[in-house]
Amino acid sequence: MSELITESTPHQDAIKKINEDEYVVNILGEPIETDGIMNGSLSYKNSKGSADISIPVKGPKGEAKLYLVGTKENEQWTYTEMYVIIEETDEQIDLLGYETP
């Protein structure tokens, strides 16, 4: 099952996004990689799907947990949540870059 999650589009999108975030990269170092077993649920049925997963990640300077929530419709994933919590400081960093009004 974890291989299914690892090869899934949501997992790959999340790892790509975390490695593109300069702030997170400054904290954890490069490269940021998965570190352990993912938790949560990932489901597909026809062209629809949903993901609610957490992925332990690490870099040379630290560890964190990456969280992702999203849905798939017509082969396209849309994420409502994607954030990382830095283990050492409990800081939460939004990877989707939404501006709060």
N, C-alpha and C positions, 0 to 999 in steps of 0.2 A: 504493500500500500504506500509506503513512504517513497518508493521509486515513482509511483504514479504521481504523487504530489510534486516531487522534485522535477519531473519532466513536464509538469502542467504549465500552461501559459501564465496563470496567476503567480506561481512560484518564480518563474523566470522573469516576469515583469517586475516583481518586488525586488529581486536581487539586482536587476539592472538599475532600478530606481535608486536603491540605497547606495550603489556605487557611483551614481551620478550626483549625489547630494554632497556638495563640498563641505558643509557644516558637519555632517555625520562622518565623512571621510577624515576630516581633521581630528575628530574625537577618537575614532576607532583605528585609523591608519588604513593603508592599502596593502593588499587587496582585502575586501570584506567577503567572507565566505560563510556558508552555512556551517553550523557547529552543533550537530546532534539531531535528535529526532523531532520532526515537526508534529504539532498537535492541531486538532480542529477537524473540519469537515470540508470535503470537496465533492461536488456531485455534478453529473452531466446527464441530461436526458434529451435526446434529439438535438436541437440547436440551442437549448437553454441549459443554464447551469448556475451554480452558486458556490462561493468559496468563503470560508471563515476559518482562517488558519493563522497559527503563530509559528515563527521560524526562529530558532536560536541562531545568531550570527556572531562572528568574531573578526577582529582585525588584529594587527600586530600590537595595538595599544589598548585594546579593551574588548568587552563583550556586550551584547545587547540582545533584545528580542524584537523581532519584526512582526507586526500584526497587519493582517489584510482582510478586508471584507469586500466582496464584490458579487456581481451577477453577470451572467452571460445571456445575451439575446441575439439571435441571428448571427452566431459565430463571433460576436464582438463582446469583449469583457469591459465592464464599467465598474470602477472601484469607488465605493462610498467611504471607505476608510483604508488608509495605508500609513502606518506610523511605526516609529521605532522607539523603544524605551531603553536608554543607556543603563546598563546594570549598575555601574559604580555610583551614579548620581540620581537615578530614577527620573532623569529628564526625559520628557516625551517630545518627540520631534515629528511633525506632520510632513510626510513625504509627498503629499498631493499638492501642497502649496496653496491651499485655500486661504484667501484673505478673510479675516473676521471683520464684519462691519463695525 
